[in-house]
């Protein structure tokens, strides 16, 4: 049975955003590292670049952004159908988006039982989209890095622990692979912070295999951590900057986007034992809510001025972020995809996963027209 995206596209909200691009030394080797989209959008036979470049110079004819999916495979599939980039036949999703480019802004993990299936789907779509002449990029969010650091506090419901159970592990190898902080976090979790539905015996033993298999899959150097190490934290596609949380001026001044990607990817592979400091804290790359309104609404002029400097530094027209649910909350955030700072910041986390009971939205960028589809 085939399902079409058109049955899901109920309405569209459109807004146009345009600012002038500025040159900056912070862009670094942008032109040299960019992959240009073929204007004719012919199929490709060359391998998909893993990880993808940080800067992709050419503006896709149609660019789609998808926010947090948090372990909800059905919501992820519905978003892709709404975007018109997949067809589902006999419960198998396949890329049908041709030359379209999709960026998913992170948080595939936690709060739902479909995490592994989502990761596998996104890898399949990345391969199929690349071969078709398009692209599919999923970024790292705070929940991907939390899991790599053995922070499993948001693994829920109980059946979510069934994910990654087909991943083999060796306890001695796992402990040898983890650094001291990771081992301490995992031992603490096993000994005192375990969910009530995990075994009550303490220590590393076979009764804890649900948790240990997850650790083996997602700890730096693990099977799925290596897969996630082939993803970016942030990237610029055409004239749009994408990130889960936020990019601040110090991120581009002190590090640069390419270095941020390289260092986090090295951490996920287990090649760098130190988790980069710029990733954590309230101003961290995957934790910042400065543009998404996590602390206050409306966004003030100082924040917008700060954003203008960031966008100029990376030669982008607008930023697209997830991380903070746009659910019409008491803090004044609108419900659904929306923009602030005169269309320079687009917030696309609509809480579509069942855990947060939001709505499925996607963002569409065609030329200078930016549209929220619901």
Order of alpha helices (4+ residues) and beta strands (2+ residues): beta-beta-alpha-beta-beta-alpha-beta-beta-beta-alpha-beta-alpha-alpha-alpha-alpha-alpha-beta-beta-alpha-alpha-alpha-beta-beta-beta-beta-beta
